[in-house]
Amino acid sequence: MQGYCVKCRASREMRDTKSITMKNGKPATQGICPVCGTKMFRIGKG
């Protein structure tokens, strides 16, 4: 799944993705950037 890496400033394919629920109750997907290792998020069902 694609996500935006703030550190690299590019859209990349996330690694080790998992579905989470944010504090406001909305669904999101969390993963890791394959290049720099920073946490990445994509808001919405995924």
C-alpha positions in Angstrom: 0.0 0.0 0.0 1.2 3.5 -0.9 1.9 6.1 1.8 3.6 9.4 2.0 7.0 9.6 3.8 7.5 13.1 5.3 11.2 12.6 5.8 11.9 11.5 2.2 9.1 13.8 0.8 7.9 11.1 -1.6 5.1 8.5 -1.9 6.4 5.0 -1.3 5.2 1.5 -0.8 4.8 0.9 2.9 6.5 -2.1 4.6 5.1 -4.0 7.6 1.6 -2.5 7.3 -1.1 -2.8 10.0 -4.5 -1.4 10.4 -5.0 0.9 13.3 -7.7 3.2 14.7 -6.7 6.8 15.4 -7.6 8.7 18.6 -10.6 10.2 16.9 -12.0 6.8 16.0 -11.1 6.9 12.3 -9.4 4.0 10.6 -5.8 4.3 9.2 -2.9 2.2 8.0 0.5 2.4 9.6 3.7 1.2 8.1 7.5 1.8 7.7 9.3 3.6 4.9 11.6 1.0 3.1 14.2 3.7 2.4 14.7 5.6 5.7 12.7 3.6 8.3 10.4 6.4 9.4 6.8 5.6 10.4 4.3 6.3 7.6 0.5 6.7 7.8 -2.4 6.5 5.4 -5.7 7.7 6.7 -8.8 5.8 5.6 -9.7 2.1 5.2 -7.0 0.1 3.6 
